[in-house]
Amino acid sequence: MTKDDPRIYDKPGHLIRRLQQISLALFMDETKAFEITPVQYAALAAFHPDSLAELEERRAQFRMRRDFLYEAL
């Protein structure tokens, strides 16, 4: 099978893997000065004020659901 063969697009799993490899390479290139990994970046992003506000909003929603279910039981 050559790279011009259209059958290559019948099973795009390998393309998704290649896309992930490219995105990781781009991330690592953009953050090489900081020497940070994607996992470390995600952990730091969790403490961003916007993320914390969303966390509190979800916590309140879960609390309301819990209270509703507790009364229903």
Order of alpha helices (4+ residues) and beta strands (2+ residues): alpha-alpha-alpha
